[in-house]
């Protein structure tokens, strides 16, 4: 409405100037024109300000559009990655299903084996007892073989977030003077806490000669709180504990002593622990006699049964393997 009013005012001034040329002062006319131009200039400045605001808005909109485009690209990448993850999950699911199927089959096999063992144990026949004895010996032998490169380190303090293989490496260098890098397999704490309240560390050595080198230097731990010993299955370790006092006594008498698994050799002769082994020997001998009864000859005394003979595997291992005494014995 203001713009229209101004136009009408200009027309009115024009008509006045045209109709009353003599009556209007030139100065007045110029002032009126100048005022009108100033007013128009103010309007133009307002318009320019509004145009600048529009340009700023346009710039911001372009920036928003660019960001939206970037987010769209990121969203596309996320969708692609999501598809890859879904495919990976499906693949892992198939692998897990396959593993579960194998576990089920293994479980069935184990159950069948357990049932057969129970049937053998409940049979009560000499052949079944012999089979059980052979299976137990085989399992014990397999356990020993799996632990043959294992050493147990006791007395090492526990630290939060400790790295056991680095702790053992530092221990070997500090206490035994072994300065080269020893190759380890699995190294971890296990079992129950010892006398100092911490669990021992079992260490698997990659190379047998490095383990034997460590055992050969355990004499340096004499009088200290630390201990190093070979790892054996519980059934072997229990038998060894019964032999430790006898071995100490024989050693104090200056005799040559070797402890191979659960067999003690004193001056090259196998020591028989009669109090612990009589029952086992009698049981096994009864099994042999039930299968091969002693022959008799007319007019002569019965031929005595053949003396119990150790298996070839045991005799070979006895000849080839020596034990280094544990420092904590």
JOFEN-V407233 format. One line per field, one symbol per residue. psi: psi as a letter, one per 30 degrees, with the letter a starting at -180 (. if undefined). A space follows every 10 residues. Layout:
psi: ???
This chain:
psi: eeeeeeeeee eeeeeeeefh effkkeeeee eeeeeeeeee eeeeeeeeee eeeeeeeeee eeeeeeeeee eeeeeeeeee eeeeeeeeee eeeeeeeeee eeeeeeeeee eeeeeeeeee efegleeeee eeeeeeeeee eeeeefgfgk kkjlfklkkk hljeeeeeee eeeeefgjfl jkjlckjlll alkaegglkl kkkkkekeee eeeeefgfff gkflflkkll klleeeeeee effeeeeeee efgglkkkjj cgkkkjhfkk kkjefffeee eeeeeeeeef eikklkkkgl lkkllkkkkl leeeeeeeef klkkkkfg.
